Amino acid sequence: MAKLYSAWTAVLLSLTLGACNPQTAQTADQTSASSPSSEAVTDPSESASPAPLQPKVELGTVQRLEMGDRACFVEVLGAGGHLSQQFAEFEVCYDSALVGQPARLFYQPKGIPAASCQGDPECRDLEMVLLIVAAELTETPTTTAQAPAIPPTAPKPVAQAPVSTPAPTSVPRSPAPRGDYMGIAATGEEVYYNGVNFQCGDLPPSDRCWTRPNVSYTIGNDEVFGIVDCQTMVLTEAWVGSELVAENLAPESEALSTVISLACYDAFN
């Protein structure tokens, strides 16, 4: 009799547990139904971004011209299929014939409104960058052959009274900036350090551009814009106005060596 009672007890316990399990399963199903998996939908246009700024590209195919608040932006497809975006003077953006064509790009160091201005026309802060000032197509489009034109008959010269030409008037030159005094150059002129910046845009930190800051310094009466290689401690390019005066320039004086060292220190600290 005791064994029969124990058997009935086990049966009743099994039925009780079975009644509880469906409720647990139902709760789990409700939880699963209340939080269905969702998949984010992204607008492809939102993920699109302009090509990054990078060191100058002298030969390439112009992909796009875009007018900005600070400058004209030129998207260039360079050697090896690398796409980059370069600063250019506003006038370059009006030359729509460049788009889709291979071109040679000419640069000069010039000041443009700083990024901190955020489009404010009253802002006077400037940033020194290498700016495209001219572009020249490297392939001449094919033209239809035409019959040679008959040259016009040159008119007989008419004697004229001599016209006196006024002497040219010299344009006053604005004084070069004078920042921190660095010492005396090998030429005997005073050297001043004016500051440093980068022109690398959205390039990754591992790109070589981030090891080459742009430095401004004054030697004598000339302001020099240079690109510093902080690995070899030389000026890869040195510009005075629109003229490239030196390449791979190693310092010949303690003053210029200090300029390069200070530029690299400021750039990475």
C-alpha positions in Angstrom: 0.0 0.0 0.0 2.9 2.4 0.9 4.5 1.7 -2.5 1.2 2.5 -4.3 0.9 5.7 -2.4 4.4 6.7 -3.4 3.7 6.0 -7.0 0.6 8.2 -7.1 2.6 11.0 -5.4 5.2 10.9 -8.1 2.5 11.0 -10.8 0.9 14.1 -9.3 4.3 15.9 -8.9 5.1 15.2 -12.6 1.7 16.7 -13.7 2.3 19.8 -11.6 5.7 20.4 -13.2 4.3 19.9 -16.6 1.6 22.5 -16.0 4.3 25.0 -15.0 6.6 24.5 -18.0 4.2 25.7 -20.7 3.8 29.0 -18.9 7.6 29.5 -18.8 7.8 28.7 -22.5 4.9 31.1 -23.2 6.7 33.9 -21.3 9.9 33.2 -23.3 7.9 33.4 -26.5 6.3 36.6 -25.5 9.7 38.1 -24.6 11.1 37.0 -28.0 8.1 38.5 -29.8 8.3 41.8 -28.0 11.9 42.4 -29.1 12.2 41.3 -32.8 15.6 41.7 -34.4 15.9 44.9 -36.4 18.4 45.8 -39.1 19.6 49.5 -39.4 19.0 51.0 -42.9 21.7 53.5 -43.9 21.3 56.1 -46.6 24.3 55.6 -48.9 24.5 59.3 -49.4 25.1 59.8 -45.7 28.2 57.7 -45.7 29.7 59.4 -48.7 32.5 61.8 -47.8 34.9 63.9 -49.9 38.4 62.6 -50.6 40.9 63.6 -47.9 43.4 66.3 -48.3 46.9 65.1 -48.7 50.3 66.3 -49.9 50.2 68.0 -53.3 49.5 66.1 -56.5 51.2 67.7 -59.5 49.9 65.4 -62.2 46.4 63.8 -62.2 42.9 63.6 -63.5 40.5 66.2 -62.1 37.4 64.4 -60.9 35.4 67.2 -59.3 35.4 70.9 -58.5 33.6 72.2 -55.5 33.3 75.8 -54.2 33.8 76.1 -50.5 33.9 78.8 -47.8 37.6 78.7 -47.5 38.8 77.8 -51.0 37.9 75.8 -54.1 38.3 72.1 -53.5 39.7 70.0 -56.3 39.3 66.2 -56.3 42.2 64.6 -58.1 42.9 61.1 -59.2 46.6 60.7 -59.0 49.2 58.0 -59.8 48.2 54.5 -58.6 44.5 55.3 -58.5 44.8 57.4 -55.3 42.0 59.9 -54.9 42.7 63.1 -52.9 41.3 66.6 -52.4 43.4 69.7 -52.8 42.9 73.4 -51.9 42.7 75.7 -54.9 42.0 79.4 -55.6 38.4 80.2 -56.2 39.0 81.0 -59.8 40.0 77.4 -60.5 36.4 76.2 -59.7 35.1 78.2 -62.6 37.1 76.2 -65.1 34.7 73.4 -65.7 36.7 72.2 -68.7 39.1 70.6 -66.2 36.7 68.0 -65.0 37.5 64.6 -66.3 40.7 65.7 -67.9 44.4 65.0 -67.1 46.1 68.1 -65.9 49.3 69.5 -64.4 48.6 71.4 -61.2 50.7 74.4 -60.0 50.9 75.3 -56.3 51.9 78.3 -54.2 51.9 78.7 -50.4 49.1 81.1 -49.5 46.9 82.0 -46.6 43.2 81.0 -46.5 40.6 81.5 -43.8 41.3 79.2 -40.9 39.0 76.2 -40.2 38.2 77.8 -36.8 36.4 80.7 -38.7 33.6 78.3 -39.6 32.6 80.3 -42.6 32.4 83.7 -40.7 33.2 86.4 -43.2 34.3 88.7 -40.4 36.9 86.3 -39.2 40.5 87.3 -39.9 42.4 84.1 -38.8 44.4 82.6 -41.7 46.0 79.2 -42.3 49.0 78.8 -44.6 48.5 76.0 -47.1 49.8 74.9 -50.5 47.2 76.2 -52.9 46.5 75.3 -56.5 46.9 78.6 -58.4 46.7 77.3 -62.0 45.9 74.1 -63.9 47.1 73.1 -67.4 45.6 70.3 -69.5 48.3 67.8 -70.4 46.4 66.4 -73.5 45.3 68.6 -76.3 41.9 67.6 -77.7 41.8 66.5 -81.3 40.6 69.2 -83.8 39.1 68.8 -87.2 41.6 69.6 -90.1 40.9 72.9 -91.8 42.2 74.5 -94.9 45.1 76.8 -94.2 44.0 80.3 -93.7 45.4 83.0 -96.0 47.5 85.4 -93.9 46.2 88.9 -94.1 48.3 91.6 -95.7 50.2 93.5 -93.1 49.3 97.2 -93.1 52.0 99.7 -93.8 53.5 101.2 -90.6 52.3 104.7 -89.8 54.9 107.0 -88.2 53.9 108.1 -84.8 55.4 110.6 -82.4 57.4 109.0 -79.7 55.5 108.5 -76.4 57.4 109.0 -73.2 57.0 106.0 -70.8 56.7 106.9 -67.2 59.2 105.3 -64.8 57.8 102.3 -63.0 56.6 102.9 -59.5 57.8 100.4 -56.9 55.1 98.7 -54.9 55.8 98.8 -51.1 56.4 95.4 -49.7 54.7 94.4 -46.5 57.1 93.5 -43.7 57.7 89.8 -43.0 56.3 88.6 -39.7 58.6 88.3 -36.8 57.8 85.5 -34.2 60.2 84.0 -31.8 63.8 84.9 -32.3 65.9 81.8 -33.2 69.4 83.3 -33.8 71.6 84.1 -36.8 71.5 82.1 -40.1 74.5 81.1 -42.1 74.0 84.1 -44.3 74.3 86.5 -41.3 70.6 87.3 -41.2 68.3 87.1 -38.2 65.8 84.1 -38.1 62.4 84.1 -36.5 60.0 81.2 -35.9 56.4 82.0 -36.8 54.5 78.8 -36.3 53.5 75.4 -37.7 50.4 73.6 -39.1 49.4 70.5 -41.0 47.7 70.0 -44.4 46.7 66.4 -44.1 42.9 66.5 -43.8 41.4 63.1 -43.0 44.4 61.0 -43.7 45.1 58.3 -41.1 47.6 59.0 -38.4 50.0 56.4 -40.0 50.2 58.5 -43.2 53.6 60.1 -43.9 52.0 63.5 -44.2 51.6 63.6 -40.4 55.4 63.5 -40.1 55.8 66.5 -42.3 54.4 69.7 -40.7 54.2 73.0 -42.6 56.4 75.7 -40.9 56.6 79.4 -41.3 59.8 81.3 -40.4 61.4 84.6 -41.3 65.0 85.0 -42.4 66.1 88.6 -43.0 63.3 90.3 -44.8 61.8 87.1 -46.3 59.1 84.9 -44.9 59.8 81.3 -45.8 57.1 78.6 -46.0 58.7 75.1 -45.6 57.6 71.5 -45.3 59.6 69.7 -42.6 60.5 66.0 -42.7 60.6 65.2 -38.9 62.3 61.9 -39.5 65.3 63.3 -41.4 65.1 66.8 -39.9 65.3 68.6 -43.3 63.1 71.0 -45.3 61.8 68.9 -48.2 60.6 72.2 -49.8 61.2 75.9 -49.0 59.2 78.6 -50.6 59.6 82.4 -50.6 56.4 83.9 -52.0 55.6 81.9 -55.2 59.1 80.7 -55.8 60.5 77.3 -54.7 64.0 78.3 -53.5 65.2 74.9 -52.1 64.5 71.2 -51.8 65.8 68.8 -49.2 67.4 71.6 -47.4 69.6 70.5 -44.5 70.1 73.2 -41.8 73.5 75.0 -42.1 73.1 77.1 -38.9 72.0 76.5 -35.3 69.1 79.0 -35.9 67.6 77.0 -38.8 68.2 73.7 -36.9 66.2 75.2 -34.0 63.4 76.2 -36.3 63.1 72.6 -37.6 63.3 71.1 -34.1 60.7 73.5 -32.7 58.3 72.8 -35.7 58.5 69.0 -35.0 58.1 69.6 -31.3 55.0 71.8 -31.7 53.5 69.5 -34.3 53.6 66.4 -32.0 53.1 67.9 -28.6 
